[in-house]
């Protein structure tokens, strides 16, 4: 069992930046592939970014590639999402998730076992 708590969301103007954090507790953090997902009002949850257990491999949705960076600090049991050049269409609740089974990064939401409660990101135009 692992508990995930996101922080760092807020209101920002278009073109601005935010850094989300997700602190994990429970089992060994380094044994999980981690991911970020988001859900906008009236839309389905979508994949944003994923990172391997050791942090060497990452993957991104095309919509955020080149603007967002996922990273992790296993010593602090924390995964981050640095979001730059934010756009109004990035407005959503952002969730971090932990995958205890997959040995490789994956964008598939149903591969992730544990989810945080989410943090709201609002980008104004």
BANUTOR-915033 format. One record per residue (C-alpha): x, y, z; residue number from 1; residue in three letters. Coordinates in nm, 2 decimals. Example, Ala and Ser with C-alpha at 12.3 -4.5 7.8 and 13.67 -1.06 7.14 Angstrom:
      X      Y      Z  nr rest
   1.23  -0.45   0.78   1  ALA
   1.37  -0.11   0.71   2  SER
end
This chain:
      X      Y      Z  nr rest
   0.00   0.00   0.00   1  UNK
   0.12   0.35  -0.08   2  UNK
  -0.03   0.69  -0.01   3  UNK
   0.01   0.97  -0.26   4  UNK
  -0.04   1.34  -0.19   5  UNK
  -0.01   1.60  -0.46   6  UNK
   0.07   1.97  -0.41   7  UNK
   0.17   2.27  -0.60   8  UNK
  -0.14   2.34  -0.81   9  UNK
  -0.29   2.69  -0.84  10  UNK
  -0.39   2.97  -1.07  11  UNK
  -0.14   3.09  -1.33  12  UNK
  -0.15   3.30  -1.64  13  UNK
  -0.09   3.16  -1.98  14  UNK
   0.28   3.13  -2.05  15  UNK
   0.36   3.08  -1.68  16  UNK
   0.50   2.79  -1.49  17  UNK
   0.41   2.56  -1.21  18  UNK
   0.58   2.27  -1.04  19  UNK
   0.36   1.99  -0.90  20  UNK
   0.49   1.76  -0.63  21  UNK
   0.36   1.42  -0.53  22  UNK
   0.49   1.28  -0.20  23  UNK
   0.46   0.91  -0.14  24  UNK
   0.45   0.71   0.18  25  UNK
   0.42   0.34   0.25  26  UNK
   0.61   0.08   0.06  27  UNK
   0.95   0.15  -0.11  28  UNK
   0.89   0.44  -0.35  29  UNK
   1.17   0.33  -0.59  30  UNK
   0.98   0.01  -0.67  31  UNK
   0.70   0.20  -0.85  32  UNK
   0.68   0.34  -1.20  33  UNK
   0.51   0.68  -1.15  34  UNK
   0.28   0.88  -1.37  35  UNK
   0.09   1.20  -1.39  36  UNK
  -0.26   1.22  -1.54  37  UNK
  -0.51   1.50  -1.57  38  UNK
  -0.88   1.54  -1.60  39  UNK
  -1.06   1.85  -1.73  40  UNK
  -1.43   1.92  -1.66  41  UNK
  -1.65   1.71  -1.89  42  UNK
  -1.35   1.52  -2.03  43  UNK
  -1.20   1.18  -1.96  44  UNK
  -0.88   1.14  -1.77  45  UNK
  -0.58   1.16  -1.99  46  UNK
  -0.21   1.06  -1.96  47  UNK
   0.04   1.34  -1.91  48  UNK
   0.38   1.18  -1.82  49  UNK
   0.55   0.88  -1.68  50  UNK
   0.89   0.79  -1.53  51  UNK
   1.07   0.47  -1.47  52  UNK
   1.16   0.34  -1.12  53  UNK
   1.52   0.47  -1.14  54  UNK
   1.42   0.79  -1.33  55  UNK
   1.62   0.72  -1.64  56  UNK
   1.33   0.67  -1.88  57  UNK
   1.04   0.91  -1.93  58  UNK
   0.74   0.94  -2.15  59  UNK
   0.51   1.22  -2.24  60  UNK
   0.18   1.29  -2.41  61  UNK
   0.22   1.48  -2.74  62  UNK
   0.02   1.77  -2.60  63  UNK
   0.28   1.84  -2.33  64  UNK
   0.61   1.72  -2.49  65  UNK
   0.87   2.00  -2.48  66  UNK
   0.68   2.19  -2.21  67  UNK
   0.65   1.95  -1.92  68  UNK
   0.92   1.76  -1.74  69  UNK
   0.87   1.47  -1.50  70  UNK
   1.14   1.38  -1.25  71  UNK
   1.17   1.19  -0.92  72  UNK
   1.38   1.19  -0.61  73  UNK
   1.37   0.84  -0.46  74  UNK
   1.55   0.96  -0.15  75  UNK
   1.26   1.19  -0.08  76  UNK
   0.99   0.96  -0.22  77  UNK
   0.87   1.24  -0.44  78  UNK
   0.78   1.27  -0.80  79  UNK
   0.76   1.61  -0.97  80  UNK
   0.60   1.76  -1.28  81  UNK
   0.76   2.09  -1.40  82  UNK
   0.51   2.26  -1.62  83  UNK
   0.63   2.55  -1.84  84  UNK
   0.46   2.76  -2.12  85  UNK
   0.12   2.67  -1.97  86  UNK
  -0.18   2.71  -2.19  87  UNK
  -0.55   2.74  -2.10  88  UNK
  -0.61   2.39  -2.23  89  UNK
  -0.38   2.26  -1.96  90  UNK
  -0.65   2.35  -1.70  91  UNK
  -0.74   2.03  -1.52  92  UNK
  -0.72   1.84  -1.20  93  UNK
  -0.38   1.67  -1.20  94  UNK
  -0.33   1.33  -1.04  95  UNK
  -0.02   1.13  -0.96  96  UNK
  -0.03   0.76  -0.97  97  UNK
   0.19   0.46  -0.88  98  UNK
   0.23   0.14  -1.08  99  UNK
   0.35  -0.15  -0.87 100  UNK
   0.34  -0.42  -1.14 101  UNK
   0.48  -0.28  -1.47 102  UNK
   0.86  -0.30  -1.51 103  UNK
   0.86  -0.03  -1.77 104  UNK
   0.69   0.31  -1.81 105  UNK
   0.34   0.30  -1.94 106  UNK
   0.07   0.56  -2.04 107  UNK
  -0.21   0.32  -1.96 108  UNK
  -0.41   0.45  -1.66 109  UNK
  -0.55   0.11  -1.58 110  UNK
  -0.19  -0.01  -1.51 111  UNK
  -0.16   0.21  -1.21 112  UNK
  -0.26   0.08  -0.87 113  UNK
  -0.26   0.39  -0.65 114  UNK
  -0.38   0.74  -0.70 115  UNK
  -0.35   1.07  -0.52 116  UNK
  -0.65   1.30  -0.45 117  UNK
  -0.55   1.55  -0.72 118  UNK
  -0.45   1.91  -0.73 119  UNK
  -0.62   2.18  -0.94 120  UNK
  -0.43   2.37  -1.21 121  UNK
  -0.60   2.66  -1.37 122  UNK
  -0.44   2.86  -1.65 123  UNK
  -0.60   3.19  -1.74 124  UNK
  -0.58   3.34  -2.09 125  UNK
end
